[in-house]
Amino acid sequence: MPGSPPASPEQAAPPIVAAFFAEYISGVKNDYELLEKASEGPLKLGLPDLQMETLIFGLHCLDRAVFAHHGAAYRAAFMDTALATASDAFATVLPDRLRDHFLDHFKDRYNTRQLEYGEMKLMPGDGEGLKGVLSWEFGKRICFDAGVYGPEVVLVMVEGAEGILLMMSRIAQTL
């Protein structure tokens, strides 16, 4: 494990979350448009839901990467700040009447996904298929939740998930 990170977790997390917001929002809109084109009817998943799922996935990938590079104590403080920053940023675009409900829903969804994603492998083992691999399962979930079942669309979602995973690993290495 490398030496001590140069920035405190409380200082390092907000700009990383802000950069992820800036980076993923345009990509998520493109993904949503792809899902719409591939759908045979109205999507079962709205754009805000896709944005939230992508954000939660990104936070999970960041969580794993920060833990791998900086250990449990740094990860705990970092992710507390990252999660608060992400949920607050997402909530600021909502009307006041929806904000508290959203924050509760976001926290519950994040905790549920953390448990699910934590059971998944980052890469398949030798000779193993993609079942149980994080990016594969995320791509399938998005397509299933949207009601889109074309394998080519699943592969695009999986590639996007792999890109997020790699980006978060690189970011964690630079802390």
RAFEN-V168674 format. One record per backbone hydrogen bond with DSSP energy under -1.0 kcal/mol. NH is the residue of the N-H (numbers start at 1). CO is the residue of the C=O. Records with the same first field share a line. If there is no record, write none. Layout:
NH=CO + CO
//
This chain:
7=175
12=8
13=9
16=12
17=13
18=14
19=15
20=16
21=17
22=18
23=19
24=20
25=21
28=24
29=25
30=26
31=27
32=28
33=29
34=30
35=31
36=32
37=33
38=34
39=35
44=146
50=46
51=47
52=48
53=49
54=50
55=51
56=52
57=53
58=54
59=55
60=56
61=57
62=58
63=59
64=60
65=61
66=62
67=63
68=64
69=65
70=66
71=67
75=71
76=72
77=73
78=74
79=75
80=76
81=77
82=78
83=79
84=80
85=81
86=82
87=83
88=84
89=85
90=86
91=87
92=88
94=91
98=95
99=95
102=98
103=99
104=100
105=101
106=102
107=103
108=104
109=105
110=106
111=107
112=108
113=109
114=110
115=111
116=112
117=113
118=114
119=116
120=117
121=132
128=125
133=130
134=121
137=133
138=134
139=135
140=136
141=137
142=138
143=139
144=140
145=141
146=142
147=143
148=143
154=150
155=151
156=152
157=153
158=154
159=155
160=156
161=157
162=158
163=159
164=160
165=161
166=162
167=163
168=164
169=165
170=166
171=167
172=168
173=169
174=171
//
